[in-house]
């Protein structure tokens, strides 16, 4: 009985290998090619935002804020969320990206750092911590259009144009 089971197992594994091997071969074909390496390099560069520095024009985004319920919980990058820290959540920007967020209604700005993912509502682009939202006057309206400028070392000569109030 044992020999029979062993033969069936070997036969079954051989058949699996026979059907799966071509699929694996197709999926790894070309992995050493220059085209694959180039695509991966572009993806890596894009994910680190190390291509061209962004322009001097801030991007308009819809902002909201989050506070009490999440205070003390773990953020997406592993930090403990502090509602009074100058941080924010963004869906795609890399963690630790520094942003200058300006409320065009009153001209107030704040510098924040991306340490979380979100917001998860389809009409929102950025979630500020309570402390950051308070600095730019976002608490009362709760949601507002803001101007967001990515702060890169390459753009340090322009930082004085976007002074924090």
ChimeraX attribute file (.defattr): number of C-alpha atoms within 10 A of each C-alpha:
attribute: neighborCount
match mode: 1-to-1
recipient: residues
	/A:1	6
	/A:2	7
	/A:3	8
	/A:4	9
	/A:5	10
	/A:6	11
	/A:7	12
	/A:8	12
	/A:9	12
	/A:10	12
	/A:11	12
	/A:12	12
	/A:13	11
	/A:14	12
	/A:15	11
	/A:16	11
	/A:17	13
	/A:18	11
	/A:19	10
	/A:20	11
	/A:21	11
	/A:22	10
	/A:23	11
	/A:24	11
	/A:25	10
	/A:26	9
	/A:27	10
	/A:28	9
	/A:29	9
	/A:30	12
	/A:31	10
	/A:32	9
	/A:33	9
	/A:34	10
	/A:35	11
	/A:36	11
	/A:37	13
	/A:38	11
	/A:39	11
	/A:40	12
	/A:41	12
	/A:42	11
	/A:43	12
	/A:44	13
	/A:45	13
	/A:46	12
	/A:47	13
	/A:48	12
	/A:49	15
	/A:50	12
	/A:51	11
	/A:52	9
	/A:53	13
	/A:54	16
	/A:55	10
	/A:56	14
	/A:57	10
	/A:58	17
	/A:59	13
	/A:60	15
	/A:61	16
	/A:62	15
	/A:63	26
	/A:64	24
	/A:65	22
	/A:66	19
	/A:67	17
	/A:68	12
	/A:69	8
	/A:70	14
	/A:71	16
	/A:72	13
	/A:73	13
	/A:74	13
	/A:75	16
	/A:76	15
	/A:77	14
	/A:78	10
	/A:79	12
	/A:80	14
	/A:81	22
	/A:82	19
	/A:83	22
	/A:84	14
	/A:85	14
	/A:86	19
	/A:87	26
	/A:88	32
	/A:89	27
	/A:90	22
	/A:91	15
	/A:92	12
	/A:93	17
	/A:94	17
	/A:95	17
	/A:96	14
	/A:97	18
	/A:98	20
	/A:99	20
	/A:100	19
	/A:101	29
	/A:102	26
	/A:103	20
	/A:104	14
	/A:105	12
	/A:106	9
	/A:107	16
	/A:108	16
	/A:109	23
	/A:110	22
	/A:111	21
	/A:112	22
	/A:113	21
	/A:114	24
	/A:115	23
	/A:116	25
	/A:117	19
	/A:118	17
	/A:119	20
	/A:120	13
	/A:121	8
	/A:122	7
	/A:123	10
	/A:124	18
	/A:125	20
	/A:126	26
	/A:127	26
	/A:128	28
	/A:129	25
	/A:130	23
	/A:131	20
	/A:132	24
	/A:133	29
	/A:134	15
	/A:135	18
	/A:136	21
	/A:137	18
	/A:138	22
	/A:139	17
	/A:140	9
	/A:141	8
	/A:142	12
	/A:143	16
	/A:144	19
	/A:145	18
	/A:146	24
	/A:147	20
	/A:148	22
	/A:149	21
	/A:150	22
	/A:151	20
	/A:152	17
	/A:153	11
	/A:154	11
	/A:155	13
	/A:156	9
	/A:157	9
	/A:158	13
	/A:159	15
	/A:160	8
	/A:161	8
	/A:162	18
	/A:163	14
	/A:164	16
	/A:165	10
